[in-house]
Amino acid sequence: MSAKKYVLIKRNGPDRNGRNLTALASAMLLLDAKTWPLWDSTRNRKVIAVGDQLAIYLAGSSEVIATAKVSKIEKWNAIFANRYPLMLDGSPEAVLVLDEVTLLEHPVKVKDRLKGLSFINHESQKWGVAFMGGSRAVSDDDFCILTTPAP
């Protein structure tokens, strides 16, 4: 069975000291820690599995900056909470432990790739709603479009 593909969405938010961080800074802290929390409102939280591939999307700048692979899924616990680099607003249900984290040399600007994406309503000006909910499942083709730098 082939690994499924997901886009994880990161927006700006406070660090542990309450300083507001950009989506990029927040995502980089999570990628450096090789952990990504799954909250009770995160779409796909119950179907993401070990071996699945991830693309990291920044809300606001609308770009994909990295890829990763799920190496483990753990129940959220005090150890993760103590190491979590951002401010917690509640407790996540689980945490993805990441492997094969790869920063893209040139972030992929999603707006430039909209016409090729199967999950975008091309009639709508509000294409960003497709990137709400914390994550979204994507096809192999869409994953490739979102993570392959322009020639």
Secondary structure, DSSP 8 states (H G I E B T S, - for coil): ----EEEEEE--EEBTTS-EE-HHHHHHHHHHHTEEEE-TT-TTTTT--TT-EEEEEETTTTEEEEEEEEEEEEE--HHHHHH--B--SS--SEEEEEEEEEEEEEEEEGGGGGGG-TTS-TT-S-GGGGG-SSEEEE-HHHHHHHHS---
